[in-house]
Amino acid sequence: MNNTFIILTAFSLQVILFYVGYYLQKNNPGLRVLNSIGYSVLFSRGAGLVLAAMTSLILFPMCRHTITYLTSRYKLFRKYYPEDGIVLHKFFSYCTLFWVLIHAVNHYINFIVANELGIFKSLLHYNLIGGITGHLMIISMFFIFMFSIAHYRKTMFETFFYLHHFFILFFFAFYIHGIGCFVKTVEGKCVPYYSSLVFSPVILIYGIEKMYRITRRSTVITRTRYYSNDVFKIEFRKIFEYSSGQYIFINCPEVSKHQWHPFTISSFTEESNINVTIRKFGNWTTKFENLLKTTLPVSIKIDGPFSSPCQKIYDFDSAIVISTGIGITPYISILKDFVYKYKIGSLTLSKIDIICINRETENFDWFNKAMKIISDAIPEARCKFHIYLTQVIDKGTIERMVKVSIPGLNYIKGTDIPLNYGRPDFNTFFNSYSYSHKNINVGCFVCGPDALQNTVSNACSKYSNKNVKFTCISECF
C-alpha cells in the first residue's frame, strides 16, 4: 500500500514538473527564437525539469542512515515510506531512464532543426559541454542499467557492483551539464533550471554517509556454525546497539576490500553477542564461507544497523509472518523479542502466526532451536507455527510416517511442532482468520519470491473487511 501511494504521488509530481517546464519554455517571450524549432524544444525542457528532481529521488533511498533516523523518530515517515527502499530506487531509476530518453531524443531533433534553420552553425551535440556531458550520461546509464538486471545481480554480483559505480560519472556529468547554456533568450541571457542546486543537498548527504562507512567499526568473527543446504551462522561481539529486525552491511577485506553485503541480524537485542545467518549464494558468500572454514578469527567491518519493514510488526494488533527458505531470517530476532516481551508482560501483539514453507526438512535445521524456544515459551493461542514441507512424497509414505511417528518427518526435529505436507491454502487461511477475529488490524509480513508476495497481497485485499484489515508488508528476497 505504501509503495503504491508513493509511486502514484511521484508519478503525479513528474507530470506536473513536465508541464511546468513545458509551460515556462513556451510562454517566455525571450525564448521565441529557440521555440521556433518546434515542440522538441518544449518536450526537452519539460523532461529536463523532471530530471532535476529524479536525480535526487534516485539517491535518497540509498541514504540508509538518514532513513533509519527518520523511521525511528517520526511515525508519519515510517507509515508512508515504502517497506522496501530498493523498490523506490528502481522506480525512480526507470523514471530517469524514460525522461532521459525524452530529453535526449528531442535534443537531437533540436540540434538538427536548429542547424537547418541556421539558428546555430555548429554541431552542438558534440562540441558543447551540454552535449558532451549528455553523451557521457547516456553511456554511463547503459552500463548501470544493462548490468542491473536480475541475471547479473544474482549470478555476477561483482560485475553488477563495480559497473554500478558508473553512477559517479553520471552525477559528475549531470552536475556540469548546464555549463555553456543551450537555452538563451534573444538578449543572450541564460535560462537555467539550476538542477545542480536541486540535487546537491541529497548528494551531500549521500557522500557524508559513504565517508562515514569508510570509518565504520571493525570486529572479528570468533565463532561459526554450519548447517545443511549452504546455510551458515557467524557470531561476533556486540559492538553496537540495535533493534530487533534490523540489518547490517558486512565487509570482509580479505574477500573484497570494496564490497558490502546486507544481512539481517538474527540474534536478540539482550544477547551479549550478535549472530548473522547467511546462505551461500554467489561468489562473495562462497569465498567468505571458504575463508571462515580455514581461518578464524576473521576481521570484518560493519555498517549499520538499518531499519527494515519487519520492525513495523508492533504497529498492528496481531501479525502473520510468511516465509520461504531462509526468508524466515528477518523475523528470527523479532520472534525472540516477542518471547522476551511476553515474559515481562509488555507484549502488545495479541497473536502471531508463523507460516514457513520449505522444500526439505533440512532447511529447518538451522532455526529449529529457535522454534522450540519460542513454541515452549508462548502458548499456541498467542504464537502458532504453520510449517509446510513441499517435497514430493507419495500418500502411502506419508501415511506410514504418521503411523510410526518418525521423528523429524511428521514433526520438526527436536520440537512438538507438526509438519504439513504440500503448500498452504492462503484463501482458506485468510478466510478463516477474517471470520474468527473482530476489530483488529493485522500485519502480514512476507519474505519470499515475487509469486508468494503477490499471492499474499491478493489474499490480504480479498479478505479484508469491516472487522479485519490485512496489510501486506514485503521484505526484499
RAUR-V94841 format. One record per pair of residues at least 12 apart in sequence whose C-alpha atoms are under 8 Angstrom apart, sorted by the first residue. I is the first residue (numbers start at 1). J is the second residue. D is the distance in Angstrom with one decimal. If there is no record, write none. Layout:
i->I j->J d->D
i->I j->J d->D
//
This chain:
i->1 j->471 d->7.7
i->1 j->472 d->7.6
i->2 j->79 d->7.5
i->2 j->80 d->5.4
i->2 j->81 d->6.4
i->2 j->82 d->5.1
i->2 j->83 d->7.1
i->3 j->81 d->7.6
i->3 j->82 d->4.9
i->3 j->83 d->7.2
i->3 j->87 d->7.9
i->3 j->88 d->7.6
i->5 j->80 d->7.8
i->6 j->80 d->7.4
i->6 j->81 d->7.4
i->6 j->82 d->7.1
i->7 j->88 d->7.7
i->7 j->91 d->7.7
i->14 j->50 d->5.8
i->17 j->46 d->7.0
i->17 j->49 d->6.3
i->17 j->50 d->5.5
i->18 j->45 d->8.0
i->18 j->46 d->4.2
i->18 j->47 d->5.7
i->18 j->48 d->8.0
i->18 j->49 d->6.5
i->18 j->50 d->5.8
i->19 j->46 d->6.3
i->20 j->46 d->6.9
i->21 j->42 d->7.6
i->21 j->45 d->5.7
i->21 j->46 d->4.0
i->21 j->47 d->7.4
i->21 j->48 d->7.6
i->21 j->49 d->5.7
i->21 j->50 d->8.0
i->22 j->42 d->5.0
i->22 j->43 d->6.4
i->22 j->45 d->6.2
i->22 j->46 d->4.5
i->23 j->42 d->7.9
i->25 j->42 d->6.1
i->25 j->45 d->6.9
i->26 j->42 d->6.5
i->30 j->185 d->4.6
i->30 j->186 d->5.5
i->30 j->187 d->7.3
i->31 j->183 d->7.8
i->31 j->184 d->6.8
i->31 j->185 d->4.8
i->31 j->186 d->6.4
i->32 j->185 d->7.8
i->32 j->186 d->7.6
i->33 j->185 d->7.9
i->33 j->186 d->6.9
i->34 j->119 d->8.0
i->34 j->183 d->7.5
i->34 j->184 d->7.9
i->34 j->185 d->7.9
i->37 j->110 d->6.5
i->37 j->113 d->6.2
i->37 j->114 d->6.4
i->40 j->106 d->4.8
i->40 j->107 d->6.9
i->40 j->109 d->6.4
i->40 j->110 d->6.1
i->41 j->106 d->6.8
i->41 j->107 d->7.1
i->41 j->110 d->6.3
i->43 j->102 d->7.2
i->43 j->103 d->7.0
i->43 j->106 d->6.7
i->44 j->102 d->6.6
i->44 j->103 d->4.4
i->44 j->104 d->7.2
i->44 j->106 d->5.4
i->44 j->107 d->6.1
i->45 j->103 d->7.3
i->47 j->99 d->5.5
i->47 j->100 d->7.3
i->47 j->102 d->6.4
i->47 j->103 d->5.4
i->48 j->99 d->7.6
i->48 j->100 d->8.0
i->48 j->103 d->6.2
i->49 j->193 d->6.7
i->49 j->195 d->7.6
i->50 j->99 d->7.3
i->51 j->96 d->6.4
i->51 j->99 d->6.6
i->51 j->100 d->7.4
i->52 j->193 d->7.8
i->52 j->195 d->4.7
i->52 j->196 d->7.5
i->52 j->198 d->6.4
i->52 j->199 d->7.0
i->53 j->195 d->7.8
i->53 j->198 d->6.9
i->53 j->199 d->7.1
i->54 j->92 d->6.3
i->54 j->93 d->7.9
i->54 j->95 d->7.4
i->54 j->96 d->6.0
i->55 j->96 d->7.4
i->55 j->199 d->6.4
i->56 j->198 d->7.3
i->56 j->199 d->4.7
i->56 j->200 d->8.0
i->56 j->202 d->5.9
i->56 j->203 d->7.3
i->57 j->89 d->7.6
i->57 j->92 d->6.5
i->58 j->88 d->7.8
i->58 j->89 d->5.2
i->58 j->90 d->7.8
i->58 j->92 d->5.4
i->58 j->93 d->6.0
i->59 j->89 d->7.3
i->59 j->202 d->6.9
i->59 j->203 d->7.1
i->59 j->206 d->7.2
i->60 j->89 d->7.9
i->60 j->202 d->6.5
i->60 j->206 d->7.6
i->61 j->85 d->5.2
i->61 j->86 d->6.8
i->61 j->88 d->6.8
i->61 j->89 d->5.9
i->62 j->85 d->7.6
i->62 j->86 d->7.9
i->62 j->89 d->7.5
i->62 j->206 d->7.4
i->63 j->205 d->7.1
i->63 j->206 d->5.5
i->63 j->209 d->6.9
i->64 j->306 d->6.6
i->65 j->209 d->7.0
i->65 j->304 d->7.4
i->65 j->306 d->6.7
i->67 j->307 d->7.8
i->68 j->306 d->5.6
i->68 j->307 d->5.2
i->71 j->307 d->7.3
i->72 j->307 d->7.8
i->83 j->308 d->7.2
i->83 j->309 d->4.9
i->83 j->473 d->6.5
i->83 j->474 d->6.6
i->83 j->475 d->7.2
i->84 j->308 d->7.7
i->84 j->309 d->6.9
i->84 j->474 d->7.3
i->84 j->475 d->6.6
i->84 j->476 d->6.6
i->97 j->141 d->7.9
i->104 j->134 d->7.7
i->108 j->125 d->7.4
i->111 j->123 d->7.2
i->111 j->124 d->6.6
i->111 j->125 d->6.8
i->128 j->180 d->6.7
i->129 j->176 d->7.9
i->129 j->177 d->6.6
i->129 j->178 d->7.7
i->129 j->179 d->6.2
i->129 j->180 d->6.1
i->130 j->176 d->7.8
i->130 j->177 d->4.8
i->130 j->178 d->5.9
i->130 j->179 d->6.5
i->130 j->180 d->6.7
i->130 j->181 d->7.4
i->130 j->182 d->7.4
i->131 j->177 d->8.0
i->133 j->173 d->5.0
i->133 j->174 d->6.9
i->133 j->176 d->7.5
i->133 j->177 d->5.6
i->134 j->173 d->7.3
i->134 j->174 d->7.7
i->134 j->177 d->6.9
i->136 j->169 d->7.5
i->136 j->170 d->7.0
i->136 j->173 d->6.7
i->137 j->169 d->7.2
i->137 j->170 d->4.8
i->137 j->171 d->8.0
i->137 j->173 d->6.3
i->137 j->174 d->7.2
i->140 j->166 d->5.3
i->140 j->167 d->6.8
i->140 j->169 d->6.7
i->140 j->170 d->5.9
i->141 j->166 d->7.5
i->141 j->167 d->7.6
i->141 j->170 d->7.2
i->143 j->163 d->6.3
i->143 j->164 d->7.2
i->143 j->166 d->7.1
i->144 j->160 d->7.9
i->144 j->163 d->6.2
i->144 j->164 d->4.9
i->144 j->165 d->7.6
i->144 j->166 d->6.4
i->144 j->167 d->7.2
i->147 j->159 d->7.3
i->147 j->160 d->5.2
i->147 j->163 d->7.1
i->147 j->164 d->7.6
i->148 j->160 d->6.0
i->148 j->164 d->7.5
i->154 j->282 d->7.0
i->155 j->282 d->6.2
i->156 j->282 d->7.5
i->156 j->283 d->7.7
i->157 j->282 d->7.3
i->157 j->283 d->7.5
i->158 j->283 d->7.9
i->161 j->259 d->7.6
i->174 j->196 d->7.4
i->175 j->195 d->7.6
i->175 j->196 d->5.2
i->176 j->196 d->7.7
i->178 j->192 d->7.1
i->213 j->303 d->6.1
i->216 j->301 d->6.7
i->216 j->302 d->6.3
i->216 j->303 d->6.0
i->217 j->301 d->6.0
i->217 j->302 d->5.9
i->217 j->303 d->7.5
i->218 j->299 d->7.1
i->218 j->300 d->5.8
i->218 j->301 d->4.4
i->218 j->302 d->6.2
i->219 j->236 d->7.1
i->219 j->237 d->7.3
i->219 j->239 d->7.8
i->219 j->299 d->5.8
i->219 j->300 d->5.6
i->219 j->301 d->6.3
i->219 j->302 d->7.7
i->220 j->236 d->6.1
i->220 j->237 d->7.7
i->220 j->297 d->5.9
i->220 j->298 d->5.3
i->220 j->299 d->4.3
i->220 j->300 d->5.8
i->221 j->234 d->6.5
i->221 j->235 d->5.7
i->221 j->236 d->4.8
i->221 j->237 d->7.9
i->221 j->296 d->7.1
i->221 j->297 d->5.3
i->221 j->298 d->5.2
i->221 j->299 d->6.4
i->221 j->300 d->7.3
i->222 j->234 d->7.9
i->222 j->235 d->6.3
i->222 j->236 d->5.8
i->222 j->296 d->6.4
i->222 j->297 d->5.1
i->222 j->298 d->7.3
i->223 j->235 d->5.2
i->223 j->236 d->7.1
i->223 j->296 d->7.7
i->223 j->297 d->7.7
i->224 j->292 d->7.5
i->227 j->365 d->7.0
i->227 j->366 d->5.9
i->228 j->362 d->6.1
i->228 j->363 d->7.0
i->228 j->365 d->7.4
i->228 j->366 d->7.9
i->229 j->362 d->7.2
i->229 j->363 d->6.6
i->230 j->279 d->5.7
i->230 j->280 d->5.2
i->231 j->277 d->7.2
i->231 j->278 d->5.8
i->231 j->279 d->4.3
i->231 j->280 d->6.2
i->231 j->366 d->7.4
i->232 j->277 d->6.0
i->232 j->278 d->5.5
i->232 j->279 d->6.3
i->232 j->280 d->7.7
i->232 j->289 d->7.9
i->233 j->275 d->6.7
i->233 j->276 d->5.7
i->233 j->277 d->4.4
i->233 j->278 d->6.0
i->234 j->275 d->5.7
i->234 j->276 d->5.4
i->234 j->277 d->6.5
i->234 j->278 d->7.9
i->235 j->273 d->6.6
i->235 j->274 d->5.6
i->235 j->275 d->4.6
i->235 j->276 d->6.6
i->236 j->273 d->5.7
i->236 j->274 d->5.5
i->236 j->275 d->6.8
i->237 j->272 d->6.9
i->237 j->273 d->4.6
i->237 j->274 d->6.1
i->238 j->272 d->5.9
i->238 j->273 d->4.7
i->238 j->274 d->5.4
i->241 j->269 d->7.6
i->242 j->269 d->6.5
i->242 j->305 d->6.2
i->243 j->269 d->6.3
i->244 j->265 d->7.6
i->244 j->267 d->8.0
i->244 j->268 d->6.4
i->244 j->269 d->6.3
i->244 j->311 d->7.0
i->244 j->333 d->5.2
i->244 j->334 d->5.2
i->244 j->337 d->6.7
i->245 j->264 d->7.0
i->245 j->265 d->6.8
i->245 j->266 d->7.8
i->245 j->307 d->7.4
i->245 j->308 d->6.4
i->245 j->310 d->5.9
i->245 j->311 d->5.5
i->245 j->330 d->5.8
i->245 j->331 d->6.3
i->245 j->332 d->7.8
i->245 j->333 d->5.8
i->245 j->334 d->5.5
i->246 j->264 d->6.2
i->246 j->265 d->6.2
i->246 j->305 d->6.0
i->246 j->306 d->5.4
i->246 j->307 d->5.0
i->246 j->308 d->5.6
i->246 j->311 d->7.3
i->246 j->330 d->7.8
i->247 j->262 d->6.7
i->247 j->263 d->5.5
i->247 j->264 d->4.0
i->247 j->265 d->5.4
i->247 j->304 d->7.1
i->247 j->305 d->5.5
i->247 j->306 d->5.4
i->247 j->307 d->6.8
i->247 j->308 d->7.0
i->248 j->262 d->5.5
i->248 j->263 d->5.6
i->248 j->264 d->6.3
i->248 j->265 d->7.0
i->248 j->302 d->6.7
i->248 j->303 d->5.8
i->248 j->304 d->4.8
i->248 j->305 d->4.8
i->248 j->306 d->6.2
i->249 j->261 d->5.1
i->249 j->262 d->4.2
i->249 j->263 d->6.3
i->249 j->302 d->5.9
i->249 j->303 d->5.0
i->249 j->304 d->6.3
i->249 j->305 d->7.8
i->250 j->262 d->6.4
i->250 j->263 d->7.4
i->250 j->300 d->6.7
i->250 j->301 d->5.8
i->250 j->302 d->5.0
i->250 j->303 d->6.6
i->251 j->300 d->5.7
i->251 j->301 d->5.0
i->251 j->302 d->6.5
i->252 j->288 d->7.7
i->252 j->299 d->6.7
i->252 j->300 d->4.7
i->252 j->301 d->6.4
i->253 j->299 d->7.7
i->253 j->300 d->6.9
i->253 j->301 d->8.0
i->255 j->284 d->7.1
i->255 j->287 d->6.5
i->255 j->288 d->6.3
i->255 j->291 d->7.9
i->256 j->284 d->8.0
i->263 j->276 d->6.7
i->263 j->277 d->7.4
i->263 j->278 d->7.1
i->264 j->276 d->6.4
i->264 j->277 d->7.3
i->264 j->329 d->6.6
i->264 j->330 d->5.5
i->265 j->277 d->7.4
i->265 j->329 d->7.9
i->265 j->330 d->7.3
i->265 j->333 d->6.8
i->266 j->329 d->6.3
i->266 j->330 d->6.9
i->266 j->331 d->7.7
i->266 j->332 d->5.4
i->266 j->333 d->4.8
i->267 j->332 d->7.4
i->267 j->333 d->5.3
i->267 j->336 d->7.9
i->268 j->333 d->5.1
i->268 j->334 d->7.7
i->268 j->336 d->5.9
i->268 j->337 d->6.4
i->269 j->333 d->7.9
i->269 j->337 d->7.6
i->277 j->329 d->7.0
i->279 j->326 d->7.3
i->308 j->475 d->7.8
i->309 j->473 d->6.9
i->309 j->474 d->7.1
i->309 j->475 d->6.3
i->310 j->330 d->7.1
i->310 j->331 d->7.0
i->310 j->334 d->7.8
i->310 j->445 d->6.7
i->310 j->473 d->7.8
i->310 j->475 d->7.4
i->311 j->334 d->7.8
i->313 j->443 d->6.5
i->313 j->445 d->8.0
i->314 j->348 d->6.9
i->314 j->349 d->6.5
i->316 j->349 d->6.9
i->316 j->440 d->8.0
i->316 j->441 d->5.6
i->316 j->442 d->5.7
i->316 j->443 d->5.8
i->317 j->348 d->7.2
i->317 j->349 d->5.2
i->317 j->350 d->6.0
i->317 j->351 d->7.7
i->317 j->440 d->5.8
i->317 j->441 d->5.4
i->317 j->442 d->6.0
i->317 j->443 d->7.9
i->318 j->349 d->5.0
i->318 j->350 d->5.4
i->318 j->351 d->5.0
i->318 j->352 d->5.8
i->318 j->440 d->7.4
i->318 j->441 d->6.7
i->318 j->442 d->5.0
i->318 j->443 d->6.5
i->319 j->349 d->7.4
i->319 j->351 d->6.4
i->319 j->352 d->4.8
i->319 j->353 d->6.4
i->319 j->442 d->5.3
i->319 j->443 d->4.7
i->319 j->444 d->5.9
i->319 j->445 d->7.5
i->320 j->352 d->5.6
i->320 j->353 d->4.7
i->320 j->354 d->6.0
i->320 j->355 d->7.5
i->320 j->442 d->7.2
i->320 j->443 d->6.2
i->320 j->444 d->4.7
i->320 j->445 d->6.1
i->321 j->352 d->7.4
i->321 j->353 d->6.1
i->321 j->354 d->4.7
i->321 j->355 d->6.0
i->321 j->444 d->6.0
i->321 j->445 d->4.8
i->321 j->446 d->6.0
i->322 j->354 d->6.1
i->322 j->355 d->4.7
i->322 j->356 d->6.0
i->322 j->357 d->7.9
i->322 j->444 d->7.4
i->322 j->445 d->6.1
i->322 j->446 d->4.6
i->322 j->447 d->6.4
i->322 j->448 d->8.0
i->323 j->355 d->6.4
i->323 j->356 d->5.1
i->323 j->357 d->6.2
i->323 j->446 d->5.7
i->323 j->447 d->4.9
i->323 j->448 d->5.5
i->324 j->356 d->5.9
i->324 j->357 d->4.7
i->324 j->358 d->5.7
i->324 j->447 d->6.8
i->324 j->448 d->5.3
i->324 j->449 d->7.9
i->325 j->356 d->7.7
i->325 j->357 d->6.6
i->325 j->358 d->5.3
i->325 j->359 d->7.8
i->325 j->363 d->6.6
i->325 j->448 d->7.7
i->326 j->363 d->7.8
i->327 j->447 d->5.1
i->327 j->448 d->5.8
i->327 j->477 d->6.8
i->328 j->356 d->7.2
i->328 j->447 d->7.1
i->332 j->370 d->7.6
i->335 j->374 d->7.3
i->336 j->370 d->7.8
i->336 j->374 d->7.1
i->339 j->374 d->6.3
i->339 j->377 d->6.7
i->339 j->378 d->6.9
i->342 j->378 d->7.5
i->350 j->382 d->6.4
i->351 j->381 d->7.1
i->351 j->382 d->4.4
i->351 j->383 d->5.8
i->352 j->382 d->6.2
i->352 j->383 d->4.9
i->352 j->384 d->6.6
i->353 j->383 d->5.8
i->353 j->384 d->5.0
i->353 j->385 d->6.0
i->353 j->386 d->7.3
i->354 j->383 d->7.7
i->354 j->384 d->6.2
i->354 j->385 d->4.8
i->354 j->386 d->5.9
i->354 j->387 d->8.0
i->355 j->385 d->6.1
i->355 j->386 d->4.6
i->355 j->387 d->5.9
i->355 j->388 d->7.6
i->356 j->385 d->7.7
i->356 j->386 d->6.3
i->356 j->387 d->5.0
i->356 j->388 d->6.1
i->357 j->387 d->6.2
i->357 j->388 d->4.8
i->357 j->389 d->6.1
i->357 j->390 d->7.2
i->357 j->423 d->7.3
i->358 j->388 d->6.3
i->358 j->389 d->5.2
i->358 j->390 d->6.1
i->358 j->391 d->7.9
i->359 j->389 d->5.4
i->359 j->390 d->4.6
i->359 j->391 d->4.8
i->360 j->389 d->6.3
i->360 j->390 d->7.1
i->360 j->391 d->5.8
i->361 j->389 d->7.0
i->361 j->408 d->7.5
i->361 j->409 d->7.6
i->361 j->412 d->7.7
i->364 j->412 d->7.6
i->365 j->413 d->7.6
i->368 j->412 d->7.1
i->368 j->413 d->7.0
i->368 j->414 d->7.2
i->368 j->415 d->7.4
i->369 j->414 d->7.6
i->371 j->415 d->7.7
i->372 j->414 d->7.3
i->372 j->415 d->5.4
i->372 j->416 d->7.8
i->372 j->417 d->8.0
i->375 j->417 d->7.8
i->385 j->417 d->7.0
i->386 j->418 d->7.9
i->386 j->419 d->7.6
i->386 j->420 d->7.5
i->387 j->417 d->7.8
i->387 j->418 d->7.0
i->387 j->419 d->5.3
i->387 j->420 d->5.9
i->388 j->419 d->6.0
i->388 j->420 d->4.7
i->388 j->421 d->5.6
i->388 j->422 d->6.2
i->388 j->423 d->6.1
i->388 j->424 d->6.9
i->389 j->419 d->6.8
i->389 j->420 d->6.1
i->389 j->421 d->4.9
i->389 j->422 d->5.8
i->389 j->423 d->7.3
i->390 j->421 d->6.1
i->390 j->422 d->4.7
i->390 j->423 d->6.1
i->391 j->421 d->7.7
i->391 j->422 d->7.4
i->392 j->422 d->7.9
i->426 j->455 d->7.9
i->426 j->456 d->7.2
i->426 j->459 d->6.8
i->427 j->459 d->6.3
i->430 j->459 d->6.8
i->430 j->460 d->7.4
i->430 j->463 d->6.3
i->431 j->463 d->6.0
i->434 j->463 d->6.5
i->434 j->464 d->7.1
i->434 j->465 d->7.6
i->434 j->467 d->7.4
i->434 j->468 d->5.7
i->437 j->467 d->7.3
i->437 j->468 d->6.8
i->438 j->467 d->4.7
i->438 j->468 d->5.9
i->439 j->466 d->7.6
i->439 j->467 d->4.5
i->439 j->468 d->5.7
i->440 j->467 d->6.6
i->440 j->468 d->5.2
i->440 j->469 d->6.6
i->441 j->468 d->6.0
i->441 j->469 d->4.9
i->441 j->470 d->6.3
i->441 j->471 d->7.6
i->442 j->468 d->7.1
i->442 j->469 d->6.0
i->442 j->470 d->4.8
i->442 j->471 d->6.2
i->443 j->470 d->6.0
i->443 j->471 d->5.1
i->443 j->472 d->6.3
i->443 j->473 d->7.1
i->444 j->456 d->8.0
i->444 j->460 d->7.8
i->444 j->470 d->6.6
i->444 j->471 d->5.7
i->444 j->472 d->4.7
i->444 j->473 d->5.9
i->445 j->472 d->6.1
i->445 j->473 d->4.9
i->445 j->474 d->5.8
i->445 j->475 d->7.4
i->446 j->472 d->7.4
i->446 j->473 d->6.3
i->446 j->474 d->4.9
i->446 j->475 d->6.2
i->447 j->474 d->5.9
i->447 j->475 d->4.9
i->447 j->476 d->6.6
i->447 j->477 d->5.9
i->448 j->475 d->7.6
i->448 j->476 d->7.7
i->448 j->477 d->5.4
i->449 j->477 d->6.3
i->453 j->474 d->6.8
i->456 j->472 d->7.1
i->457 j->471 d->8.0
i->457 j->472 d->5.5
i->460 j->472 d->6.4
//
